[in-house]
Amino acid sequence: MTHFSIQSIYIIDQQVSIIFQQNWFQEDIKELSQLILSTVSQHQIKEKIVGADRESLRFLWQRSEFILNFDCYSQSCWISAHDIASKTSISVLYKLLSTGISISSNV
């Protein structure tokens, strides 16, 4: 089992992007999502969508809905608001993630 670490977290265009230090595969997404969501206390998973090269988790947090997306081919991971009302909370979620997750200093 690989120990994953996060290289960087940033927000752009109301979307939180997460870059991992290591390359990952679709079978690693469960561990990656647990790493990310471990800092989001009292979140509730509403739906899991599995595709051929992409997986998404829709979750509820503080009365807002977000989607945690993973794209295997591009090694992309990002969180977006599920609806317009939730966009107002994306910056709060970003602050929580960026302060709660240990960022690796190895580049």
HUFENWO-V74655 format. One record per residue. N is the residue number from 1. PHI is phi as a letter, one per 40 degrees, with the letter a starting at -180 (none if undefined). D_CENTER is the distance of its C-alpha to the mean C-alpha in Angstrom with 1 decimal. Layout:
N;PHI;D_CENTER
N;PHI;D_CENTER
This chain:
1;none;19.9
2;c;17.9
3;c;16.5
4;c;13.3
5;b;12.8
6;c;10.7
7;c;13.0
8;a;11.7
9;b;9.4
10;a;11.1
11;b;11.6
12;a;13.9
13;f;15.4
14;f;13.3
15;b;10.0
16;c;7.5
17;b;7.4
18;b;6.5
19;b;9.5
20;c;10.6
21;c;14.3
22;b;15.3
23;c;15.4
24;b;13.9
25;b;15.1
26;d;14.2
27;c;15.6
28;c;13.2
29;c;10.1
30;c;11.2
31;c;11.4
32;c;8.1
33;c;6.3
34;c;9.1
35;c;8.7
36;c;5.5
37;c;7.1
38;c;10.4
39;c;10.7
40;c;10.2
41;c;13.8
42;f;15.3
43;c;12.5
44;b;13.8
45;c;12.5
46;b;14.6
47;a;14.3
48;b;13.1
49;b;14.1
50;b;15.1
51;b;16.8
52;c;18.7
53;b;16.2
54;a;13.0
55;b;11.1
56;b;9.3
57;b;8.7
58;c;10.3
59;b;10.4
60;b;12.9
61;a;12.9
62;f;16.1
63;g;17.6
64;b;14.8
65;b;12.8
66;b;9.3
67;b;7.8
68;c;4.5
69;b;6.5
70;b;7.8
71;b;11.3
72;c;13.5
73;c;16.3
74;c;14.8
75;f;12.3
76;c;9.8
77;a;6.0
78;a;5.2
79;b;5.0
80;b;8.7
81;c;11.4
82;c;13.1
83;a;16.5
84;c;18.5
85;c;19.0
86;c;15.3
87;c;15.1
88;c;17.2
89;c;14.6
90;c;11.7
91;c;13.4
92;c;13.8
93;c;10.2
94;d;9.8
95;c;12.9
96;c;11.8
97;c;8.8
98;c;11.2
99;c;14.0
100;c;12.7
101;b;11.1
102;c;13.8
103;c;13.8
104;c;16.1
105;c;19.3
106;c;20.3
107;b;20.0
